[in-house]
Amino acid sequence: MSIDSDAHGSQATDHFGAETHQPSNLGRELTDYSMYLQDRALVEAVHREGAAWADTALRDFGALTGSTRYLELGVQANQHPPELDTHDRFGRRMDQVRFHPAYHELMQTAIQHGLHASPWTDPRPGAHVARAAHFYMQTQVEAGHGCPITMTFACVPALQTTPSLAQQWLPKITARQYDPRNVPHDLKAGVTIGMAMTEKQGGSDVRANTTQALPVGADHGPGAPYELVGHKYFVSAPMCDAFLVLAQAPGGLSCFLMPRWRPDGTKNAWHVVRLKRKMGNVSNASSETELRGALAWMVGEEGRGVRTIIEMVAMTRFDCMIGSTAGQRAAVAQALHHCSIRHAFGRVLNEQPLMRNVLADLVVEHEGSLALTMRLARAMDHRDDPHEDALVRLLTALGKYWICKRTPAHAYEAMECIGGSGVMEDSPMPRLYREAPVNAIWEGSGNVQCLDVLRALQKTPVVVEVFLSELERARGADRRLDAWTVTLAADLHALAKDPADEQAQAQAREMVDRMALAIQAALLVQHAPAAVASAYCAGRLQGAGHRQWGTLPNGLDFAAVVARATPASGL
């Protein structure tokens, strides 16, 4: 018979066998840990790419994001999704999206720490690197609220094309004050900005948009008022204070800034039809909207709408890279933590050869993603350098395609490492898994990114040489990478000389895959520990290449790779 303590702490005999067993070998929650200090690859990247000055702030932020209380905010924000009230109880149109308090606290924290604006307000070397590191940790807690943060961050280059609008809006866009009230922006100290680009008939092909922009008066062109009439099929974060909208002006497809409220204090004529029901990204409201003469102001030149938003798109795609890299880290951290505790067949899981192979494979995937993401952040910090600017042009599309495309399979494999408990809805893994496809699809899906890489290679020949020069820095460090680079360089030079025919387009994914593997391998052999770099090259650049997770060849230091990345609770 077993012995229990009663409510008063005294010993009582279990006469009836109510206690069937003494549980052991149980997993534990990964909480109260440092998302910064326990992610060695992140610390190294921050220092390597020019943001060592942010180390103290990142240490503090890592302790916050890894705390039990803060992690619970992410859970609550997804358990209580947003709700739409189109009208108040008296019948007045309001288009109010209501969120759980946890969502608002996450937004407030992100804005207070400058995740929406810090490189614009403090553009020192390493600013994009430091911001990327903060965003990476924040989105491990909860990814959905990152959408309005990203769009607010990304809108700045577009608005800077039109000084009259920039002067009015940028001080409030960059302010570190969060105000979720549904009131005119002139009553707020801080605002957020959304995007309304996509329409039913076009999807990624925004040039097929039919929404019309009609001049209000005699003025037209940049900074002039227009009224917009049409429909937008995907508008994420409809609670933002204003939106960048693409619409057909008399002179062609143009960009506009459309606020929720008109200058006279009345509600603008844009109506939220419904909120989307998504498989993931649940905390973030995505919507369909109708524009019924909504007042807006032209941003940039008439007929140059795509050109106006191109820098904005580069920023949003970069944040997709950060978000997917963060998803990889969150997933592999859970798997590593579980497998460092759980026993099976007489051994700790992470000591078993096959499981160790799987875990090491997941780790090196994340390390490659993080290395590429943070290298691109450094390039963004140095856009005045032609080499770095060309890297931004190329690596944004390449990285967005590769990292975001790899993340869903990575999330699933990490879930499998945890086993049955990883499938349960009270585990973080289902949310990570459902979230994983999002970044691969929006801001231009995989085909869009690959074709963008192809255009860059063929229309901007310097991009080829810049890319190959990055690979050249790793020459001699790994024979597998050297051989891979020789073949890739020949194919890139041949591609750059030929027009973009249908055969080249049909093979665009294959080419971009090879480029992504090459640049990640080059970064790792230069900067990562030998065990990580060797595992990456062996698993992805030799033989049949990467097939399933856990197919790394023998002779690699799996234990070192796993130990380097494993977090622990309670620190």
N, C-alpha and C positions, 0 to 999 in steps of 0.2 A: 504494500500500500504506500502511496505517496503522501507526503506531508506538505501542507500549505499553511500560509499565514492568513489569519482572518483580518477583518477590517481594523482590529486594534493591535495588530502586529504579533498576536500570540500564535503559537503553533497549534494547528488542528489536524487531525488525522482524516485523510480522504477515505472514508469507510466504503463508499459506493463506487469507486473507480471513475469518478467524474473527470479526473485528469487522465487523459489517455496516453500522453507522452510528454517528454521534456524536449522541446524543440531546440535544435542546434543547427549549425551550418547554414545560418540564414544570412541573406544579404542585408545591407544597410544603405540608407539614403546618402547620396553624395551632397552634403551640405556643409555650411560654415567652412569653406575652403577658399583659397585665393585663386580666382580665375586668371590672375596675372602671374604671380610668382610660381604657381604650379603648372604653368604652361611655358616650359623652358624655350620652346621654339618661338613663342611670342616675345618673350623678354629679349632674346637674341636678335630678333628681327627689328624690334623697336630701336635698339642701340645701333645695330648695323646700318639701318636706313635713315638715321639722322634725327631721331627723336629722344635721345637719351635724357634731354632736359625735362621730358615729361614723366620720368620714371617715378617720382614721388606721387604725382597725381594718379598715375596708372596703378600704383600699389594700393592707394586708397580706394580707387574705383573697383579694382579686382576684389578687395575684401567686401565691398558693398554688394557687388553682383553675385558673389558666391555665398552670401549669407542666407540663412534659412528663411528669414522674413522676406527678403527681396525675391528669392526664387518662388515663394508662394504667390507673389503678385502676378507672375507669369501664369501660374495655374489658374488663379481667379479670373484674370482677364479673358481666358479662353473658355472657362466654364460658364461665363456670363456674357455671351456675345452681344454686340450692339443691337439696338432696336430703333426703328424709324417711326416717328410721329409726323405724318404729313401735314396735319392740321391740329390746332388746339381745340379744346372742348367747345369753343364758341363758333368754330368753323373757319377761323382765319388760317391761311396758309403759313406754315412755319418751317417745314422740312428740317426738323430737329432729329439728330441722331443721338441717342442716349447710350452712355457707356458705364460700365462698372467703375467704381472708384479706383480699383487697382490699375485699370488702363490709364486713368488720368495721372496717377502717381508715377507710372512708368514714363509717360510723356513729360511730366514736369521734371523728372530727374534727367532725362535725355537733353532737354532744352537748357536746364540749369548748367549742365556740363558742356554745353556748346556743341553737341553732336550735330546740330542743324546748321552751324555757322562758323565754327572756330577758325577754319582756314581763311575765311574772308575777313574776320575781325582781327585776327592776329596772324598775318601771313608770313611768319618766319620760316626758315628752313626746318623741315620736319613737321610742319603743321598738318599736312594731309596724313602723314604716318601716325601721328599722335591721335588724330581724330579717328582714323581707321581702327586703331587699337581699342579705343573707347567703344566705338560702334560694334566691333566684333564681340566684346564682352557683353554689352547691353543686349544684343540680339540673341545671345545664348540663353538669356533669361526669358525673352519673349520676342518673337520675330514680327508679329503683325503691326505693332505700333511703330516699327521702323519705317513703314511706308510713308506716312506724312512727314517723318523726320527727314527721310531721303529726299522727298520732293521739295521740301522747304530748302534744304541744302542745295539742291541742284538748280533751283530756279534763278539763282543769283546771276550767273553768266548771261542768261537770256535777258533778264531785266536791265542789265548794264548796257545793252545795246540801245536803250531808249532813256536818255537822262532824265526826262520829266517824270517818268514812272519810277525810275530808280530812286530819285530824290524823295519821292513821296513814300515809297513802300520799303526800301531796304533797311532803314533804321528800325522798323518794327519787325521785319523778317529776321534780322540778325540779333535782336534783343533776346536776352536770356530770361524771358518771362513767358510763362505759359498761361493762356487765358482761354478756356474752352467755351465761354459764353457765346450764344448765338445772337450777337449784337454787331452793329456796324464797326468796321475796323478802326475808325477814328476814335472810338471809345476804349480802345485797347492799347496797352503798352507793347504787346507782342502778338504776332500773328503767324499762322501756318499757311502754306501754299500747296495746292493740289494740281493735278493734271487731268485734262479732258481731251484726249486725242482720238480714241478708238471709236469707230462706228460699225454698225452691223455688217454693212456690205463690204467693208474694206479690211478690217482687222489690222494686221501689220502694215498693210498698204494704205497709208494715211492719205496718199494723193487721190484716193478714191472717195475721200470725204465729200459729203454733200451739204453739210451745215453751211448756211449762207450768212455772210457778214455785210450788213447794209449801213453805209455812212449815215450818221445822224444829221449832220449839217453839211455846210460847204467844205469844211476841213476833211482831209483824208490823209492817210499815211501814218508814220510812226507817231504815237502819242494821241492820235485823234480818236474820238468816240465812234462806236459802231453798235448796232443791235444785231444779235445773233439769233438765228432761227434754225432749229434742227434737233437732232437726237444724238446723244453719246451713250454708247453701249457699255463701256467700262469706265467708271469714274471712281477711283479709289480715294478713300478719305473724304467723303462729301461734306464733312463737317468743317473742312478748311475754310479760311476766310476769303480766299480768292483762288482762281484756277487759271493755269495757262491752257488755252484752247486753240485748236487748229480749225479754221473755217475758211470757206471760199469767199474772198473779197472780190470786187470787180477786177482787180489786177492779178488774181490767182490765189493759191493757198497761202494763208497768212496766219501769224500767231497773234493771240489776243490775251489780255489780262482781264478776267471776268470776276468781279467781287460778288460776294453773297448779297451785299446790300448796295443800294444806289446812294449817290451823294446826298439826296434829300432825306435819307433815313428810312425809305421804304424798301421792302424786300425786292431783290432783283428777280426778274422773271425767268428763273431756272427752277425746275421742279424735279425732285427726286421721285422717280416712279416706283422703285423697289430696291431693296438691298439684295445682293447676290447671295446665294447659298453655296458656299465653297467647301471643298473637302478639307482644306487647311486654311491657314491664315485667318482663323476664325475671329480673332479679336479685332481685326481691321475691317471696317465697313467698306465694301465695294458696291457700287450702285449703277443703275441706269438713270439717266436724267434727260429731261426735255428742256430745250431752250426756246422760250416763247417771246422773243424780243428782248433777250437779256442784254443789258448794257455792258459793253466791254471796250477796252482801249487797245489799239494796235501796238504790238511789241515788235521792233525791228522793221525791216522794209516790207512793203506790200509785195505779195507774190513770192516771198523768200521765207515762208514759215518754217520749212524743214531746216533750212540753213540756220535760222534763228535759234531753234531748239536743239541743234546738234550737240552743243556743248552740254546742255542740260541732260540729254540722253547719255552722253559719255559718263556723267556723274551718277546717274541712276543705275546704269549698267555696272559701274564700279561698285556701287553699294550692293548690287546683286552678288557680285563676287565675294564681298566681305560677308554678306549674310549666309551664303552657302558654305564658305570656309568656316564660319562660326557654327553652322549646323553640323559640319563634320566634326569639329572639336567637341561640341556638346555630346554628340552620339558616341564618339570613341572614348570620351572621358567616362561616360556611364558604363560602357563595356569594360574598359580597363579597371575601373573601380570594382565592379561586380566580380570580375575574374581574379582580382587580387584577394578576395575574401572567400569566395565560394569554393568548396571542395567537391570533387567527384572522383570516384574510383580510386580513392586513397591519396589524391594529390590536389593541391591548389590548382585551379583551372589554368592560371597563367604560367604554370610550370609544365603543363602538358604540351608535348611537341607540336601537335597539329593546331591546338588552340593558340599557342604562342605564335605560330606562323600566321594565322588569321589576324590576330591582334597587331602584329608587326606590320602586316600589309595595310591595315586600316590606318595605322599611325603614319606610315610614310606617305600615304595618299594625302592625309591632312597636312603634313609638313610641306609637301610640294605645293598644295593649294595656298598655304599661308605664305610661303616664300615668294610665289608669283604675285599674290595680292599686295604684299608689302613692298615688293620691288616697283610695282605700278604706282603705289602711293608716293614713293620717292620721286618717280618720274613726274607726277603731278605737282610736286613741290618745285620742280625746275623746268617749267614749260618754256622759259626763255632760252633754254639750251635746245638747239635743233634736234640733237640726238634724242634727248628725253621726250621732246614733243612728238617725234616720230614714234617712239615707243608707246606713248599714250594712244596715238592713233591706231596702232596695231594690237597692242596687248589688251586693250579694253574689250574689244570684240572677241579676241582669242580666249582670254581668261573667262569672260562671261559665259562663253559657250562651254568650255571644257570643265571648269570647276562646277558650274551649276548642273551640267549634265551628269557628272559623276556622283553628285550628292545623294540622289534617291537610293541608288544601289548601296552606297556606303551606309546610309541610315538603316536600311534593311539588315545588312550583315551585322552591324552593331547590335541591333535588336535580337538577332538570332544568337549572338554570343551570350546574351542574358537569359535566353530561353523563354519558357512559358510566362514567367512574371513580367517579361519585357513587352508582352502583347497586351497586358491588362491596361485598362484606361486610367488606373491610378499610378501608372508608370509614366515617366516623361517620354518614353520611346514612341508611342503612337502619335503624339503631337509632333515630334521631330520628323517622323516618317511622313505624315500628311503634309507637313510644311515643306518638305524637301523639293517637290516638283515645281513649286511656285516660281522661284527665281529663274529656273530654266525656261519658263514659258513667257512671263511678262517682260517688258522692256525689249522685246524682240526675241523670238524663240531661236532654237538651234540653227535652223536653216538661214534665218536672217543674219545671225552673227557670222556664220561661215561665208556667206556671200559678201558680207562687209569686209572680212579679211581678204577675200579674193580681189575685191575692188581696190583695196589698199595696196596689195602686192602689184597689181597691174597698172594702176593709175599713178602711183607714187613710188617709183623705182627705188628711191633712197631708203624706203622702209625695209626692203630686202637686205640691203647692206647693213643697216642699223641692227636688224634682228640677228644676222649672222655674226656681227661683231660682238653681240652679247654672248653668243655661243663660243666664240673664239676665246673669250676670257677663261673658259674652262678647259681649253685644249690640253691634253696630256694628263688630265686628272683621272680619267676613266676610259679604258680602251673601247668599251661598249658605246659610250657617248661619242667618242671620236669617230667610230665607224658610222654611227647613226647620222652624225652631222655631215659627213662627206656626201653621203647619198642624198640627204635632205637638201643640202646647198645646191647640188647639181639640178635637182628637180625644181627648186625655187627659181633659179636663174632661167631655166627653160620656160617656166610658167610666166615669168615677168616679161618675156620677149613675145609671147604669143597673145593674141586677142582672147578675151573671155568667151570662149565658145561653149557650147552645151556640154561637151565632154569634160571640160575643166570644171564647170558648175556641178556636174554629176558626181565628181570626185572631190568636191570641196571639203567634205567632212573628213575624208581620209587624209588630206593634206593638213588640215588644221589639227587633227589628232596628233600627227607626227610632230608638228611644230610645238604643240603644247607639251608633249612629253620631252622634247628637246630642251625647251627653255626651263622647265621645272627641274630636269636633271642637271642642267648647267648651273642653276642657282644652288642646288643642294650639294653638288660636289665641291663648290666653292666655299659654302658657308655652314653646312650641316655637319654633325659628327660623321666619321667615316662609316659607322654602322648604318646610319640612316641613308646616306648617299649610295652606298653599295647596294643596299636592299632595293632602293628605288630603281637603280639602273639594271640590276639583275632581274627584277620582276617585270620591267616594262620595256627594256631595250634589247633584250636578247631572246633567242629561241622563238617560241610561238607568241611571245608577248603576254600581256595580262589577260587571263581567261576568267577565272573565278578568284575571289578573295581567298587567301591562304595557299596560293600556289607558288610562293617564293621558293627558289631552289635552296638546297642544302648548302652549308658552308658559310651562312650569314649569321651575324650576331643578333639573333632575335631577342635575346634577353635584354641586351643593352637598349635596343629600340623601344621595347615595351617599358622598361624601367624608367626611361627618360620621360615618358609621356604620362605615366600613371599618377593621378591625383589621389589625395586622401582627405577624408573629412576631419573636421575638428581642429584645423590649424589656424 
